[in-house]
Amino acid sequence: MNNVGNLHNFADRTAIVTGAASGIGKEIAFQLAACGPRVVVADRAEQRVQIAQMICEGGGEAIAIDVDVSNQQSVEAMTALTEERFGRIDILVHCAGVGIEKPFLETTLEEWNRIINIDLTGTFLCCQAAAKVMVKNQYGRIINLASTAALRGGFHRAAYGAAKGGVVTLTKVMAVELAAQGITVNALAPGAIETELVAQMHSEETRKIYTNAIPAARYGTPAETAAAALFLASDQASYVNGHVMAVDGGFLGAGLMKANQ
């Protein structure tokens, strides 16, 4: 668990992190816990229980909740349990999602629907359920995980890119509609980050192409992405709303990298 408590203070806040059993979500849960809030570790994977236990053993306060983000009843049960236990929801970091790397012409309707249901509909359901609780206190911070795939075309990203592109636009719409309720809504657009999901999706050839296209010449880490999420969740970001922050080592900003290889 990184010691970032000196940068942000979330004392008396309650945060939900979906997809918190692994990868970026897990790191965000740990970094948030180091700053003082009560953390709900929400995931379908059993590892959620271990993550919550680790936070508690480290002096934090956390509970684990089993949630299917594509199921409305499951999502509403998550927010209801959180409100019942802690009395409020101040922060939602929505990381839960799945990926696929498949050519557009070979992507099946079943695969398309699965990605859209989890990555896009899941974002809608989690944000709406959390925001309905946040408006009671006229305060909230919502951070959605989008992707550079939402902002730049690429091979084999039809379903994933479309879903994350929807997340970007949904984030901006929510930012506009919820601003008067004291709620900010922003998104992170991670590039190539060393997570379990990326390990499954990226072949060796894909990794080589990405590394050559990133000015930093390396993949990022979950900790670097989590640091950006904590800023957007903090009071220091109170005037940042409807923003999509790339955490990509310069990938989106790059043009011609090298004249000669």
BALOBA-1460 file (C-alpha; in Angstrom, 3 decimals):
// residues 261
<rec num="1" residu="m" x="0.000" y="0.000" z="0.000"/>
<rec num="2" residu="n" x="1.533" y="3.291" z="-1.106"/>
<rec num="3" residu="n" x="1.835" y="6.097" z="1.431"/>
<rec num="4" residu="v" x="-0.079" y="8.868" z="-0.320"/>
<rec num="5" residu="g" x="-2.007" y="10.075" z="2.704"/>
<rec num="6" residu="n" x="0.073" y="13.251" z="2.841"/>
<rec num="7" residu="l" x="-1.202" y="14.292" z="-0.597"/>
<rec num="8" residu="h" x="-4.945" y="13.864" z="-0.104"/>
<rec num="9" residu="n" x="-7.217" y="13.673" z="2.902"/>
<rec num="10" residu="f" x="-10.442" y="11.729" z="2.523"/>
<rec num="11" residu="a" x="-11.269" y="11.447" z="6.219"/>
<rec num="12" residu="d" x="-14.983" y="10.816" z="6.855"/>
<rec num="13" residu="r" x="-15.549" y="9.988" z="3.198"/>
<rec num="14" residu="t" x="-16.973" y="6.742" z="1.856"/>
<rec num="15" residu="a" x="-15.655" y="5.393" z="-1.438"/>
<rec num="16" residu="i" x="-16.850" y="2.571" z="-3.665"/>
<rec num="17" residu="v" x="-14.302" y="1.049" z="-6.021"/>
<rec num="18" residu="t" x="-15.689" y="-1.423" z="-8.536"/>
<rec num="19" residu="g" x="-13.359" y="-3.910" z="-10.148"/>
<rec num="20" residu="a" x="-11.278" y="-3.600" z="-6.985"/>
<rec num="21" residu="a" x="-10.108" y="-7.202" z="-6.765"/>
<rec num="22" residu="s" x="-7.310" y="-6.776" z="-9.285"/>
<rec num="23" residu="g" x="-5.293" y="-4.427" z="-11.467"/>
<rec num="24" residu="i" x="-5.974" y="-0.715" z="-11.426"/>
<rec num="25" residu="g" x="-9.036" y="-1.055" z="-9.210"/>
<rec num="26" residu="k" x="-7.096" y="-2.893" z="-6.521"/>
<rec num="27" residu="e" x="-4.369" y="-0.257" z="-6.494"/>
<rec num="28" residu="i" x="-6.927" y="2.548" z="-6.301"/>
<rec num="29" residu="a" x="-8.618" y="0.840" z="-3.351"/>
<rec num="30" residu="f" x="-5.278" y="0.582" z="-1.535"/>
<rec num="31" residu="q" x="-4.259" y="4.160" z="-2.268"/>
<rec num="32" residu="l" x="-7.648" y="5.524" z="-1.235"/>
<rec num="33" residu="a" x="-7.545" y="3.527" z="2.002"/>
<rec num="34" residu="a" x="-4.172" y="5.101" z="2.808"/>
<rec num="35" residu="c" x="-5.861" y="8.513" z="2.709"/>
<rec num="36" residu="g" x="-8.540" y="7.758" z="5.267"/>
<rec num="37" residu="p" x="-11.891" y="6.938" z="3.684"/>
<rec num="38" residu="r" x="-14.039" y="3.908" z="4.249"/>
<rec num="39" residu="v" x="-13.612" y="1.754" z="1.152"/>
<rec num="40" residu="v" x="-16.090" y="-0.637" z="-0.422"/>
<rec num="41" residu="v" x="-14.183" y="-3.250" z="-2.388"/>
<rec num="42" residu="a" x="-16.727" y="-4.232" z="-5.038"/>
<rec num="43" residu="d" x="-16.081" y="-7.070" z="-7.448"/>
<rec num="44" residu="r" x="-17.337" y="-10.477" z="-8.519"/>
<rec num="45" residu="a" x="-14.002" y="-12.150" z="-7.862"/>
<rec num="46" residu="e" x="-13.430" y="-13.745" z="-4.469"/>
<rec num="47" residu="q" x="-10.180" y="-11.807" z="-4.104"/>
<rec num="48" residu="r" x="-12.311" y="-8.825" z="-3.063"/>
<rec num="49" residu="v" x="-12.517" y="-10.317" z="0.429"/>
<rec num="50" residu="q" x="-8.739" y="-10.572" z="0.713"/>
<rec num="51" residu="i" x="-8.281" y="-6.983" z="-0.496"/>
<rec num="52" residu="a" x="-10.734" y="-5.691" z="2.108"/>
<rec num="53" residu="q" x="-8.993" y="-7.714" z="4.823"/>
<rec num="54" residu="m" x="-5.606" y="-6.308" z="3.805"/>
<rec num="55" residu="i" x="-6.950" y="-2.771" z="4.045"/>
<rec num="56" residu="c" x="-8.344" y="-3.451" z="7.519"/>
<rec num="57" residu="e" x="-5.106" y="-5.078" z="8.652"/>
<rec num="58" residu="g" x="-3.278" y="-1.959" z="7.472"/>
<rec num="59" residu="g" x="-5.400" y="0.219" z="9.732"/>
<rec num="60" residu="g" x="-8.091" y="1.183" z="7.251"/>
<rec num="61" residu="e" x="-11.788" y="0.419" z="7.133"/>
<rec num="62" residu="a" x="-13.202" y="-1.633" z="4.285"/>
<rec num="63" residu="i" x="-15.912" y="-4.100" z="3.374"/>
<rec num="64" residu="a" x="-16.174" y="-6.425" z="0.382"/>
<rec num="65" residu="i" x="-19.331" y="-6.586" z="-1.733"/>
<rec num="66" residu="d" x="-20.097" y="-9.023" z="-4.531"/>
<rec num="67" residu="v" x="-21.487" y="-7.048" z="-7.463"/>
<rec num="68" residu="d" x="-22.398" y="-7.759" z="-11.072"/>
<rec num="69" residu="v" x="-22.165" y="-4.304" z="-12.622"/>
<rec num="70" residu="s" x="-24.314" y="-5.327" z="-15.598"/>
<rec num="71" residu="n" x="-27.220" y="-6.276" z="-13.300"/>
<rec num="72" residu="q" x="-29.361" y="-3.427" z="-11.976"/>
<rec num="73" residu="q" x="-30.544" y="-5.264" z="-8.869"/>
<rec num="74" residu="s" x="-26.977" y="-6.221" z="-7.964"/>
<rec num="75" residu="v" x="-25.742" y="-2.651" z="-8.394"/>
<rec num="76" residu="e" x="-28.605" y="-1.175" z="-6.378"/>
<rec num="77" residu="a" x="-27.968" y="-3.714" z="-3.628"/>
<rec num="78" residu="m" x="-24.316" y="-2.589" z="-3.547"/>
<rec num="79" residu="t" x="-25.198" y="1.069" z="-3.052"/>
<rec num="80" residu="a" x="-27.939" y="0.224" z="-0.546"/>
<rec num="81" residu="l" x="-25.531" y="-1.874" z="1.537"/>
<rec num="82" residu="t" x="-22.942" y="0.889" z="1.411"/>
<rec num="83" residu="e" x="-25.406" y="3.538" z="2.543"/>
<rec num="84" residu="e" x="-26.759" y="1.265" z="5.267"/>
<rec num="85" residu="r" x="-23.267" y="0.527" z="6.595"/>
<rec num="86" residu="f" x="-21.626" y="3.947" z="6.244"/>
<rec num="87" residu="g" x="-24.519" y="6.381" z="5.852"/>
<rec num="88" residu="r" x="-23.316" y="7.982" z="2.620"/>
<rec num="89" residu="i" x="-21.454" y="7.583" z="-0.662"/>
<rec num="90" residu="d" x="-18.953" y="10.308" z="-1.502"/>
<rec num="91" residu="i" x="-16.698" y="8.730" z="-4.109"/>
<rec num="92" residu="l" x="-17.258" y="6.189" z="-6.865"/>
<rec num="93" residu="v" x="-14.319" y="4.945" z="-8.862"/>
<rec num="94" residu="h" x="-15.786" y="2.661" z="-11.481"/>
<rec num="95" residu="c" x="-13.067" y="0.344" z="-12.750"/>
<rec num="96" residu="a" x="-14.998" y="-2.866" z="-13.446"/>
<rec num="97" residu="g" x="-14.773" y="-3.971" z="-17.035"/>
<rec num="98" residu="v" x="-13.743" y="-6.632" z="-19.496"/>
<rec num="99" residu="g" x="-11.820" y="-6.511" z="-22.744"/>
<rec num="100" residu="i" x="-11.590" y="-8.254" z="-26.061"/>
<rec num="101" residu="e" x="-9.073" y="-8.112" z="-28.886"/>
<rec num="102" residu="k" x="-10.735" y="-9.325" z="-32.073"/>
<rec num="103" residu="p" x="-11.069" y="-8.099" z="-35.673"/>
<rec num="104" residu="f" x="-14.230" y="-6.143" z="-36.433"/>
<rec num="105" residu="l" x="-15.366" y="-8.590" z="-39.118"/>
<rec num="106" residu="e" x="-14.964" y="-11.544" z="-36.759"/>
<rec num="107" residu="t" x="-16.607" y="-10.034" z="-33.660"/>
<rec num="108" residu="t" x="-19.836" y="-11.868" z="-32.877"/>
<rec num="109" residu="l" x="-23.026" y="-10.268" z="-31.631"/>
<rec num="110" residu="e" x="-22.659" y="-12.237" z="-28.398"/>
<rec num="111" residu="e" x="-19.169" y="-10.805" z="-27.840"/>
<rec num="112" residu="w" x="-20.353" y="-7.312" z="-28.718"/>
<rec num="113" residu="n" x="-23.286" y="-7.492" z="-26.306"/>
<rec num="114" residu="r" x="-21.115" y="-8.805" z="-23.474"/>
<rec num="115" residu="i" x="-18.626" y="-5.950" z="-23.760"/>
<rec num="116" residu="i" x="-21.347" y="-3.298" z="-24.073"/>
<rec num="117" residu="n" x="-23.354" y="-4.745" z="-21.166"/>
<rec num="118" residu="i" x="-20.415" y="-4.833" z="-18.761"/>
<rec num="119" residu="d" x="-18.287" y="-1.884" z="-19.845"/>
<rec num="120" residu="l" x="-20.956" y="0.651" z="-20.880"/>
<rec num="121" residu="t" x="-24.247" y="-0.402" z="-19.308"/>
<rec num="122" residu="g" x="-22.337" y="-1.267" z="-16.141"/>
<rec num="123" residu="t" x="-20.990" y="2.283" z="-16.036"/>
<rec num="124" residu="f" x="-24.481" y="3.714" z="-16.450"/>
<rec num="125" residu="l" x="-25.939" y="1.528" z="-13.698"/>
<rec num="126" residu="c" x="-23.152" y="2.105" z="-11.153"/>
<rec num="127" residu="c" x="-22.966" y="5.855" z="-11.720"/>
<rec num="128" residu="q" x="-26.723" y="6.341" z="-11.578"/>
<rec num="129" residu="a" x="-27.137" y="4.288" z="-8.400"/>
<rec num="130" residu="a" x="-24.250" y="6.063" z="-6.645"/>
<rec num="131" residu="a" x="-25.328" y="9.524" z="-7.808"/>
<rec num="132" residu="k" x="-28.821" y="9.008" z="-6.381"/>
<rec num="133" residu="v" x="-27.204" y="8.631" z="-2.967"/>
<rec num="134" residu="m" x="-24.678" y="11.442" z="-3.502"/>
<rec num="135" residu="v" x="-27.351" y="14.039" z="-4.270"/>
<rec num="136" residu="k" x="-28.682" y="13.648" z="-0.729"/>
<rec num="137" residu="n" x="-25.509" y="15.329" z="0.549"/>
<rec num="138" residu="q" x="-25.003" y="17.565" z="-2.495"/>
<rec num="139" residu="y" x="-21.496" y="16.192" z="-2.863"/>
<rec num="140" residu="g" x="-19.815" y="13.522" z="-4.932"/>
<rec num="141" residu="r" x="-16.823" y="12.512" z="-6.978"/>
<rec num="142" residu="i" x="-17.329" y="10.001" z="-9.802"/>
<rec num="143" residu="i" x="-14.354" y="8.705" z="-11.763"/>
<rec num="144" residu="n" x="-14.899" y="6.282" z="-14.633"/>
<rec num="145" residu="l" x="-12.241" y="4.201" z="-16.303"/>
<rec num="146" residu="a" x="-12.331" y="4.780" z="-20.035"/>
<rec num="147" residu="s" x="-9.355" y="3.974" z="-22.269"/>
<rec num="148" residu="t" x="-7.172" y="5.448" z="-24.974"/>
<rec num="149" residu="a" x="-9.116" y="2.999" z="-27.162"/>
<rec num="150" residu="a" x="-12.089" y="5.325" z="-26.684"/>
<rec num="151" residu="l" x="-10.218" y="8.253" z="-28.195"/>
<rec num="152" residu="r" x="-8.098" y="6.725" z="-30.938"/>
<rec num="153" residu="g" x="-8.913" y="4.035" z="-33.475"/>
<rec num="154" residu="g" x="-6.930" y="0.827" z="-33.481"/>
<rec num="155" residu="f" x="-6.947" y="-2.713" z="-34.727"/>
<rec num="156" residu="h" x="-9.190" y="-5.258" z="-33.017"/>
<rec num="157" residu="r" x="-10.914" y="-2.727" z="-30.753"/>
<rec num="158" residu="a" x="-14.426" y="-2.535" z="-32.252"/>
<rec num="159" residu="a" x="-16.474" y="-3.640" z="-29.240"/>
<rec num="160" residu="y" x="-14.079" y="-2.439" z="-26.546"/>
<rec num="161" residu="g" x="-13.413" y="0.913" z="-28.208"/>
<rec num="162" residu="a" x="-17.119" y="1.527" z="-28.820"/>
<rec num="163" residu="a" x="-18.000" y="0.711" z="-25.201"/>
<rec num="164" residu="k" x="-15.270" y="2.936" z="-23.779"/>
<rec num="165" residu="g" x="-16.168" y="5.689" z="-26.234"/>
<rec num="166" residu="g" x="-19.657" y="5.527" z="-24.799"/>
<rec num="167" residu="v" x="-18.182" y="5.821" z="-21.308"/>
<rec num="168" residu="v" x="-16.439" y="9.050" z="-22.325"/>
<rec num="169" residu="t" x="-19.626" y="10.653" z="-23.651"/>
<rec num="170" residu="l" x="-21.707" y="9.383" z="-20.730"/>
<rec num="171" residu="t" x="-19.156" y="10.886" z="-18.355"/>
<rec num="172" residu="k" x="-19.504" y="14.296" z="-19.999"/>
<rec num="173" residu="v" x="-23.298" y="14.171" z="-19.967"/>
<rec num="174" residu="m" x="-23.320" y="13.254" z="-16.274"/>
<rec num="175" residu="a" x="-20.845" y="16.044" z="-15.540"/>
<rec num="176" residu="v" x="-23.237" y="18.562" z="-17.053"/>
<rec num="177" residu="e" x="-26.366" y="17.228" z="-15.370"/>
<rec num="178" residu="l" x="-24.913" y="16.589" z="-11.906"/>
<rec num="179" residu="a" x="-22.747" y="19.703" z="-11.484"/>
<rec num="180" residu="a" x="-25.549" y="21.631" z="-9.788"/>
<rec num="181" residu="q" x="-25.800" y="18.814" z="-7.238"/>
<rec num="182" residu="g" x="-22.194" y="19.249" z="-6.137"/>
<rec num="183" residu="i" x="-21.051" y="16.156" z="-8.034"/>
<rec num="184" residu="t" x="-18.118" y="16.094" z="-10.442"/>
<rec num="185" residu="v" x="-17.772" y="13.348" z="-13.020"/>
<rec num="186" residu="n" x="-14.493" y="12.683" z="-14.803"/>
<rec num="187" residu="a" x="-12.829" y="9.811" z="-16.609"/>
<rec num="188" residu="l" x="-9.384" y="8.330" z="-16.857"/>
<rec num="189" residu="a" x="-8.130" y="7.060" z="-20.188"/>
<rec num="190" residu="p" x="-5.312" y="4.643" z="-19.370"/>
<rec num="191" residu="g" x="-3.058" y="3.562" z="-22.163"/>
<rec num="192" residu="a" x="-0.959" y="0.428" z="-21.930"/>
<rec num="193" residu="i" x="-0.893" y="-0.428" z="-18.225"/>
<rec num="194" residu="e" x="0.617" y="-3.570" z="-16.720"/>
<rec num="195" residu="t" x="-2.544" y="-5.310" z="-15.493"/>
<rec num="196" residu="e" x="-3.946" y="-8.823" z="-15.633"/>
<rec num="197" residu="l" x="-6.435" y="-7.733" z="-18.309"/>
<rec num="198" residu="v" x="-3.722" y="-6.252" z="-20.522"/>
<rec num="199" residu="a" x="-1.619" y="-9.383" z="-20.057"/>
<rec num="200" residu="q" x="-4.532" y="-11.371" z="-21.521"/>
<rec num="201" residu="m" x="-5.327" y="-8.929" z="-24.321"/>
<rec num="202" residu="h" x="-1.855" y="-7.920" z="-25.537"/>
<rec num="203" residu="s" x="0.210" y="-10.367" z="-27.554"/>
<rec num="204" residu="e" x="3.972" y="-9.983" z="-27.754"/>
<rec num="205" residu="e" x="3.557" y="-8.291" z="-31.121"/>
<rec num="206" residu="t" x="0.976" y="-5.889" z="-29.663"/>
<rec num="207" residu="r" x="3.318" y="-5.052" z="-26.788"/>
<rec num="208" residu="k" x="6.144" y="-4.292" z="-29.197"/>
<rec num="209" residu="i" x="3.950" y="-2.003" z="-31.302"/>
<rec num="210" residu="y" x="2.632" y="-0.166" z="-28.243"/>
<rec num="211" residu="t" x="6.062" y="0.311" z="-26.694"/>
<rec num="212" residu="n" x="7.395" y="1.778" z="-29.931"/>
<rec num="213" residu="a" x="4.436" y="4.186" z="-30.095"/>
<rec num="214" residu="i" x="4.704" y="5.459" z="-26.514"/>
<rec num="215" residu="p" x="7.114" y="8.368" z="-25.935"/>
<rec num="216" residu="a" x="7.866" y="6.989" z="-22.461"/>
<rec num="217" residu="a" x="8.857" y="3.720" z="-24.210"/>
<rec num="218" residu="r" x="7.232" y="1.548" z="-21.557"/>
<rec num="219" residu="y" x="3.931" y="0.374" z="-20.158"/>
<rec num="220" residu="g" x="2.525" y="2.258" z="-17.184"/>
<rec num="221" residu="t" x="1.745" y="0.851" z="-13.764"/>
<rec num="222" residu="p" x="-1.524" y="0.598" z="-11.804"/>
<rec num="223" residu="a" x="0.024" y="2.873" z="-9.171"/>
<rec num="224" residu="e" x="0.529" y="5.653" z="-11.709"/>
<rec num="225" residu="t" x="-3.087" y="5.357" z="-12.819"/>
<rec num="226" residu="a" x="-4.324" y="5.272" z="-9.229"/>
<rec num="227" residu="a" x="-2.490" y="8.507" z="-8.450"/>
<rec num="228" residu="a" x="-4.477" y="10.264" z="-11.185"/>
<rec num="229" residu="a" x="-7.725" y="8.784" z="-9.856"/>
<rec num="230" residu="l" x="-6.999" y="10.077" z="-6.353"/>
<rec num="231" residu="f" x="-6.466" y="13.580" z="-7.661"/>
<rec num="232" residu="l" x="-9.827" y="13.546" z="-9.452"/>
<rec num="233" residu="a" x="-11.483" y="12.189" z="-6.295"/>
<rec num="234" residu="s" x="-9.989" y="14.906" z="-4.119"/>
<rec num="235" residu="d" x="-11.162" y="18.383" z="-3.184"/>
<rec num="236" residu="q" x="-8.137" y="19.735" z="-5.084"/>
<rec num="237" residu="a" x="-10.019" y="18.743" z="-8.256"/>
<rec num="238" residu="s" x="-13.252" y="20.506" z="-7.286"/>
<rec num="239" residu="y" x="-13.208" y="22.588" z="-10.487"/>
<rec num="240" residu="v" x="-12.294" y="19.699" z="-12.780"/>
<rec num="241" residu="n" x="-15.475" y="18.335" z="-14.322"/>
<rec num="242" residu="g" x="-16.288" y="16.448" z="-17.521"/>
<rec num="243" residu="h" x="-12.582" y="15.906" z="-18.141"/>
<rec num="244" residu="v" x="-10.949" y="12.841" z="-19.684"/>
<rec num="245" residu="m" x="-7.432" y="12.483" z="-18.304"/>
<rec num="246" residu="a" x="-5.063" y="10.316" z="-20.319"/>
<rec num="247" residu="v" x="-2.590" y="8.230" z="-18.339"/>
<rec num="248" residu="d" x="-0.663" y="6.887" z="-21.272"/>
<rec num="249" residu="g" x="2.992" y="7.959" z="-21.281"/>
<rec num="250" residu="g" x="2.273" y="10.390" z="-24.122"/>
<rec num="251" residu="f" x="0.665" y="7.843" z="-26.462"/>
<rec num="252" residu="l" x="-2.292" y="10.027" z="-27.483"/>
<rec num="253" residu="g" x="-0.111" y="13.083" z="-27.957"/>
<rec num="254" residu="a" x="2.516" y="11.403" z="-30.121"/>
<rec num="255" residu="g" x="2.990" y="12.046" z="-33.794"/>
<rec num="256" residu="l" x="6.051" y="10.968" z="-35.727"/>
<rec num="257" residu="m" x="8.293" y="9.341" z="-33.143"/>
<rec num="258" residu="k" x="11.517" y="8.555" z="-35.010"/>
<rec num="259" residu="a" x="12.671" y="9.422" z="-38.487"/>
<rec num="260" residu="n" x="14.848" y="6.329" z="-38.630"/>
<rec num="261" residu="q" x="14.463" y="3.020" z="-36.839"/>
